[in-house]
């Protein structure tokens, strides 16, 4: 496909809303797949450290 102007590129022949929403949704999903596991890992490590400190204090 070739476009004569930037506005034609953005409108994508009248389907621009759907095209750009799908690209945006894909980017959000990819970002979530990178961020959520890291947040869960950090939360798990902090929980394990608290548990270890608590068990060391009991002994």
N, CA, C and O atoms as a GROMACS GRO file, in nm:
protein
  236
    1UNK      N    1   0.083  -0.117   0.000
    1UNK     CA    2   0.000   0.000   0.000
    1UNK      C    3   0.088   0.124   0.000
    1UNK      O    4   0.190   0.130   0.069
    2UNK      N    5   0.050   0.220  -0.075
    2UNK     CA    6   0.119   0.348  -0.070
    2UNK      C    7   0.017   0.457  -0.039
    2UNK      O    8  -0.098   0.452  -0.083
    3UNK      N    9   0.060   0.552   0.037
    3UNK     CA   10  -0.027   0.660   0.079
    3UNK      C   11   0.030   0.791   0.026
    3UNK      O   12   0.151   0.810   0.024
    4UNK      N   13  -0.058   0.880  -0.016
    4UNK     CA   14  -0.016   1.008  -0.071
    4UNK      C   15   0.009   1.113   0.036
    4UNK      O   16   0.076   1.213   0.010
    5UNK      N   17  -0.045   1.093   0.156
    5UNK     CA   18  -0.024   1.190   0.263
    5UNK      C   19  -0.028   1.118   0.398
    5UNK      O   20  -0.067   1.002   0.408
    6UNK      N   21   0.014   1.189   0.499
    6UNK     CA   22   0.014   1.133   0.633
    6UNK      C   23  -0.129   1.108   0.680
    6UNK      O   24  -0.155   1.009   0.747
    7UNK      N   25  -0.221   1.198   0.645
    7UNK     CA   26  -0.360   1.178   0.688
    7UNK      C   27  -0.420   1.054   0.624
    7UNK      O   28  -0.501   0.986   0.688
    8UNK      N   29  -0.384   1.022   0.502
    8UNK     CA   30  -0.430   0.898   0.440
    8UNK      C   31  -0.372   0.777   0.513
    8UNK      O   32  -0.440   0.676   0.533
    9UNK      N   33  -0.246   0.788   0.554
    9UNK     CA   34  -0.184   0.680   0.629
    9UNK      C   35  -0.255   0.658   0.761
    9UNK      O   36  -0.283   0.544   0.799
   10UNK      N   37  -0.285   0.767   0.832
   10UNK     CA   38  -0.351   0.756   0.962
   10UNK      C   39  -0.493   0.702   0.946
   10UNK      O   40  -0.537   0.621   1.028
   11UNK      N   41  -0.564   0.745   0.843
   11UNK     CA   42  -0.703   0.701   0.827
   11UNK      C   43  -0.711   0.558   0.772
   11UNK      O   44  -0.814   0.493   0.788
   12UNK      N   45  -0.607   0.510   0.709
   12UNK     CA   46  -0.600   0.373   0.656
   12UNK      C   47  -0.723   0.338   0.573
   12UNK      O   48  -0.782   0.231   0.589
   13UNK      N   49  -0.761   0.427   0.487
   13UNK     CA   50  -0.874   0.400   0.399
   13UNK      C   51  -1.006   0.388   0.473
   13UNK      O   52  -1.095   0.314   0.430
   14UNK      N   53  -1.019   0.460   0.584
   14UNK     CA   54  -1.142   0.454   0.662
   14UNK      C   55  -1.142   0.352   0.773
   14UNK      O   56  -1.237   0.344   0.851
   15UNK      N   57  -1.035   0.273   0.782
   15UNK     CA   58  -1.025   0.169   0.885
   15UNK      C   59  -0.920   0.203   0.990
   15UNK      O   60  -0.881   0.117   1.069
   16UNK      N   61  -0.876   0.327   0.992
   16UNK     CA   62  -0.768   0.368   1.083
   16UNK      C   63  -0.800   0.345   1.229
   16UNK      O   64  -0.713   0.303   1.305
   17UNK      N   65  -0.923   0.372   1.271
   17UNK     CA   66  -0.960   0.354   1.411
   17UNK      C   67  -0.934   0.210   1.454
   17UNK      O   68  -0.875   0.187   1.559
   18UNK      N   69  -0.978   0.114   1.375
   18UNK     CA   70  -0.962  -0.027   1.410
   18UNK      C   71  -0.815  -0.069   1.402
   18UNK      O   72  -0.768  -0.146   1.486
   19UNK      N   73  -0.745  -0.020   1.302
   19UNK     CA   74  -0.604  -0.056   1.286
   19UNK      C   75  -0.522  -0.005   1.404
   19UNK      O   76  -0.445  -0.080   1.463
   20UNK      N   77  -0.538   0.123   1.438
   20UNK     CA   78  -0.457   0.181   1.544
   20UNK      C   79  -0.498   0.130   1.682
   20UNK      O   80  -0.414   0.118   1.771
   21UNK      N   81  -0.627   0.101   1.701
   21UNK     CA   82  -0.668   0.040   1.828
   21UNK      C   83  -0.608  -0.098   1.844
   21UNK      O   84  -0.568  -0.136   1.954
   22UNK      N   85  -0.602  -0.175   1.736
   22UNK     CA   86  -0.543  -0.309   1.746
   22UNK      C   87  -0.393  -0.301   1.774
   22UNK      O   88  -0.341  -0.381   1.852
   23UNK      N   89  -0.324  -0.206   1.710
   23UNK     CA   90  -0.182  -0.188   1.741
   23UNK      C   91  -0.164  -0.146   1.887
   23UNK      O   92  -0.074  -0.195   1.956
   24UNK      N   93  -0.247  -0.054   1.933
   24UNK     CA   94  -0.238  -0.008   2.071
   24UNK      C   95  -0.266  -0.118   2.170
   24UNK      O   96  -0.195  -0.133   2.269
   25UNK      N   97  -0.370  -0.196   2.144
   25UNK     CA   98  -0.403  -0.308   2.233
   25UNK      C   99  -0.291  -0.411   2.235
   25UNK      O  100  -0.257  -0.464   2.340
   26UNK      N  101  -0.233  -0.438   2.120
   26UNK     CA  102  -0.120  -0.532   2.115
   26UNK      C  103  -0.002  -0.481   2.195
   26UNK      O  104   0.063  -0.559   2.265
   27UNK      N  105   0.027  -0.351   2.187
   27UNK     CA  106   0.138  -0.294   2.264
   27UNK      C  107   0.110  -0.300   2.414
   27UNK      O  108   0.200  -0.327   2.492
   28UNK      N  109  -0.014  -0.274   2.453
   28UNK     CA  110  -0.051  -0.282   2.596
   28UNK      C  111  -0.035  -0.424   2.647
   28UNK      O  112   0.016  -0.444   2.758
   29UNK      N  113  -0.078  -0.522   2.570
   29UNK     CA  114  -0.066  -0.662   2.611
   29UNK      C  115   0.081  -0.703   2.623
   29UNK      O  116   0.119  -0.771   2.718
   30UNK      N  117   0.162  -0.662   2.527
   30UNK     CA  118   0.305  -0.695   2.535
   30UNK      C  119   0.370  -0.630   2.657
   30UNK      O  120   0.450  -0.693   2.726
   31UNK      N  121   0.336  -0.505   2.684
   31UNK     CA  122   0.391  -0.436   2.801
   31UNK      C  123   0.346  -0.505   2.929
   31UNK      O  124   0.425  -0.523   3.022
   32UNK      N  125   0.219  -0.545   2.935
   32UNK     CA  126   0.169  -0.614   3.054
   32UNK      C  127   0.241  -0.746   3.074
   32UNK      O  128   0.269  -0.785   3.188
   33UNK      N  129   0.271  -0.816   2.965
   33UNK     CA  130   0.343  -0.943   2.976
   33UNK      C  131   0.485  -0.926   3.024
   33UNK      O  132   0.546  -1.021   3.073
   34UNK      N  133   0.540  -0.807   3.012
   34UNK     CA  134   0.674  -0.780   3.064
   34UNK      C  135   0.668  -0.728   3.208
   34UNK      O  136   0.754  -0.763   3.290
   35UNK      N  137   0.570  -0.646   3.239
   35UNK     CA  138   0.566  -0.577   3.368
   35UNK      C  139   0.507  -0.664   3.479
   35UNK      O  140   0.563  -0.669   3.589
   36UNK      N  141   0.396  -0.730   3.454
   36UNK     CA  142   0.327  -0.805   3.559
   36UNK      C  143   0.413  -0.914   3.621
   36UNK      O  144   0.414  -0.925   3.744
   37UNK      N  145   0.484  -0.997   3.544
   37UNK     CA  146   0.569  -1.098   3.609
   37UNK      C  147   0.679  -1.036   3.697
   37UNK      O  148   0.713  -1.092   3.801
   38UNK      N  149   0.732  -0.923   3.656
   38UNK     CA  150   0.835  -0.859   3.738
   38UNK      C  151   0.776  -0.808   3.869
   38UNK      O  152   0.839  -0.820   3.974
   39UNK      N  153   0.657  -0.751   3.863
   39UNK     CA  154   0.592  -0.704   3.986
   39UNK      C  155   0.560  -0.822   4.077
   39UNK      O  156   0.580  -0.813   4.199
   40UNK      N  157   0.512  -0.931   4.021
   40UNK     CA  158   0.484  -1.050   4.102
   40UNK      C  159   0.610  -1.107   4.164
   40UNK      O  160   0.608  -1.151   4.279
   41UNK      N  161   0.720  -1.108   4.089
   41UNK     CA  162   0.846  -1.158   4.142
   41UNK      C  163   0.894  -1.073   4.259
   41UNK      O  164   0.936  -1.126   4.361
   42UNK      N  165   0.887  -0.941   4.243
   42UNK     CA  166   0.930  -0.851   4.350
   42UNK      C  167   0.844  -0.870   4.474
   42UNK      O  168   0.895  -0.870   4.586
   43UNK      N  169   0.714  -0.885   4.453
   43UNK     CA  170   0.623  -0.907   4.566
   43UNK      C  171   0.655  -1.038   4.636
   43UNK      O  172   0.656  -1.044   4.759
   44UNK      N  173   0.680  -1.144   4.561
   44UNK     CA  174   0.713  -1.274   4.618
   44UNK      C  175   0.844  -1.269   4.695
   44UNK      O  176   0.852  -1.324   4.805
   45UNK      N  177   0.946  -1.203   4.640
   45UNK     CA  178   1.073  -1.193   4.709
   45UNK      C  179   1.060  -1.116   4.839
   45UNK      O  180   1.119  -1.155   4.940
   46UNK      N  181   0.984  -1.007   4.839
   46UNK     CA  182   0.963  -0.929   4.961
   46UNK      C  183   0.889  -1.013   5.066
   46UNK      O  184   0.921  -1.007   5.184
   47UNK      N  185   0.791  -1.090   5.021
   47UNK     CA  186   0.717  -1.176   5.113
   47UNK      C  187   0.808  -1.282   5.174
   47UNK      O  188   0.800  -1.310   5.293
   48UNK      N  189   0.894  -1.340   5.093
   48UNK     CA  190   0.987  -1.442   5.142
   48UNK      C  191   1.087  -1.383   5.241
   48UNK      O  192   1.121  -1.447   5.341
   49UNK      N  193   1.134  -1.261   5.215
   49UNK     CA  194   1.227  -1.196   5.308
   49UNK      C  195   1.159  -1.169   5.441
   49UNK      O  196   1.218  -1.190   5.547
   50UNK      N  197   1.032  -1.121   5.437
   50UNK     CA  198   0.958  -1.097   5.561
   50UNK      C  199   0.939  -1.227   5.638
   50UNK      O  200   0.954  -1.230   5.760
   51UNK      N  201   0.906  -1.334   5.568
   51UNK     CA  202   0.885  -1.464   5.632
   51UNK      C  203   1.015  -1.514   5.694
   51UNK      O  204   1.014  -1.567   5.806
   52UNK      N  205   1.126  -1.498   5.624
   52UNK     CA  206   1.254  -1.542   5.677
   52UNK      C  207   1.292  -1.463   5.801
   52UNK      O  208   1.338  -1.521   5.900
   53UNK      N  209   1.273  -1.330   5.797
   53UNK     CA  210   1.304  -1.248   5.915
   53UNK      C  211   1.215  -1.288   6.033
   53UNK      O  212   1.262  -1.293   6.147
   54UNK      N  213   1.088  -1.315   6.007
   54UNK     CA  214   0.995  -1.354   6.112
   54UNK      C  215   1.037  -1.488   6.172
   54UNK      O  216   1.034  -1.505   6.294
   55UNK      N  217   1.077  -1.584   6.088
   55UNK     CA  218   1.119  -1.715   6.140
   55UNK      C  219   1.250  -1.705   6.217
   55UNK      O  220   1.269  -1.777   6.315
   56UNK      N  221   1.341  -1.618   6.175
   56UNK     CA  222   1.466  -1.599   6.246
   56UNK      C  223   1.440  -1.535   6.383
   56UNK      O  224   1.510  -1.565   6.480
   57UNK      N  225   1.341  -1.448   6.392
   57UNK     CA  226   1.308  -1.384   6.519
   57UNK      C  227   1.244  -1.479   6.617
   57UNK      O  228   1.257  -1.460   6.738
   58UNK      N  229   1.176  -1.580   6.569
   58UNK     CA  230   1.109  -1.677   6.657
   58UNK      C  231   1.211  -1.770   6.722
   58UNK      O  232   1.191  -1.811   6.836
   59UNK      N  233   1.315  -1.802   6.653
   59UNK     CA  234   1.416  -1.897   6.704
   59UNK      C  235   1.498  -1.839   6.812
   59UNK      O  236   1.586  -1.906   6.866
   0.00000   0.00000   0.00000
